[in-house]
Amino acid sequence: MKYYSTNHQAPHATLAEAVKKGLAPDKGLYMPEKIKRLPETFFRDIADMDFQEMSSAVAGAFFGEDIPEGDLTRIVCDTLNFDTPAVNVHDNIWALELFHGPTLAFKDVGGRFMARMLSYFIAQEGGGQKVTVIVATSGDTGSAVANGFLGVEGIDVIVLYPKGKVSEIQEKQFTTLGRNITALEVAGNFDDCQRLVKSAFMDPDLNRKLTLTSANSINVARFLPQAFYYFNAYAQLKRQGKAENIVFCVPSGNFGNITAGLIAWRMGLPVRRFIAANNRNDVFLEYLKTGIYSPRASVQTLANAMDVGDPSNFARVAELYGNSVEAVRKDISGCRYTDEDIRNTIATVYGKYGYLLDPHGACGYQGLADNIAEDETGVFLETAHPAKFKETVEGIIRKDIEIPQRLRDFMAGEKMSVGMSSDFNDFKEYLMTR
Ligand SMILES: *Cc1c(COP(=O)(O)O)cnc(C)c1O
C-alpha cells in the first residue's frame, strides 16, 4: 500500500520509505492511500479475541500488503506485552487505561511498534546501514521512544531534552538506559531542541554521513498502531453488553491519538462520536467554533503533554474530512479545561469514586461528564499513570500516592547525559565525530 502526503506535492511513498522518512519531502504528513473496512465477522467475533489477536488483524489491514503475516504478527505481539483495560469509573463512564506499558504512558504503543517495524525494514535491506533516530522531547515522547528502541539492532537513538525543564521522573526514564540510547541535555528550551533536530534533517553533511530518522508522532509507524486500543476498548465493552453508542473522549495535544481513533472508526468500529478534550491550548476548539484554524504559541499547563499550539496531526484530521469544518463538527466536538478545572476534577473524582486521574485523563473524564447523554457509553483515554505527575496529584488530593515498581526502578538508575549548547554547530560537530 502506498502513502500520500497531506500537502499533495510529494511522490507517493512505500511503507518502508514513509517509516524511514517520517515527514514527506513537501513537509506534509503521510496518510495511507486506503483505509480498509474490516469484515463484519471480525466485529462479530471480536469479544472472543485477545488484544494481540485483534491488533494483528487491524495491523494486517494497514500493513499486510507490505509485511508478511508472520513477521507482522511478531511485531504486534512484541509491541503489546501489556494490556489496556477499560475500567468503570462510575455509571456510564469508563477509563481506557493506556499506562500499563514500560514508561506508563500511551506513547509506549507507538514507540515500541515503530522501533520493531524500523528494525524489520533495516534487516530486510541487509542490515548494513545503521540508522540514527533523533528525537526532541519535553518529557513523555523521549522515554517512550528510548525504551521502545532500547537494544534494537541497527538503531542508535539520540534524545534531546531541555536542561532543567523535564521532571526528575521523566528525565530518569531516558537518561539511565545506556546501550544504544544517548541523552543530550540541551542548554535551552524545548523549541531549541526541536530546532536542532529539524536543522539536522536539513543538513547535507550530516545526511551524507548518517541515515537520520525522526520518531515523532508524525511517523505512520507510531501513529497508526494507536488504533489498536480503540478496538480493545470496544471488545471489552461488548463483553459486558455496554458497546452501544460509544463516545470516545481523547485528551489531545498533537492530535495523533484521536486521529488514530477516527481511522479505527473508518475501519468499521461502531462508535457514535468523538470528543477532543483540550487544556487551555484550545486552537482546535476555536476551529470548531469559528471554522478558522489559527495556530499560536502554547501556554504551560498542568497537563503539559497537551501544551501544543499548532497540533501537527491537524493536517490529518482536515484530510479525513475533506477540509470541511461542517463535516468535522458532525463527528467531533470539543471542550477546554483550565488548571483549576483539572484540579477540581482530580479532587472530585478521587473523593467521590476513589479513582485517581492524571491531569491529562482529568480533561478526558470531564469532557464526558459534561457532554454525554444517558443512552451513551463514554470512554475517555487515560493517557498516563498519575504517579508520573506525583507532586501535582499529591498536592491536589493531599495524600501520598503509591509509585509503581517499574517507575521506582527507573528512579534508582544513574543519570547519564551529554551536555550540549543550543548552537546547531555544536550539535552537528557532535554528530559528525561521535
Ligand atoms: C502525548 C500525550 C498526550 C497528547 O496526545 P496527542 O496524540 O499528541 O494528542 C496526552 N496525554 C499524555 C500523557 C501524553 O503523553
The ligand as an ORCA input file, in Angstrom:
! r2SCAN-3c Opt
* xyz 0 1
  C       1.360     12.887     24.211
  C       0.342     12.893     25.283
  C      -0.977     13.387     25.064
  C      -1.398     14.009     23.753
  O      -1.528     13.068     22.729
  P      -1.583     13.529     21.194
  O      -1.542     12.288     20.396
  O      -0.363     14.400     20.983
  O      -2.845     14.310     21.023
  C      -1.894     13.277     26.098
  N      -1.541     12.770     27.301
  C      -0.300     12.308     27.555
  C       0.015     11.772     28.900
  C       0.684     12.349     26.559
  O       1.925     11.903     26.825
*
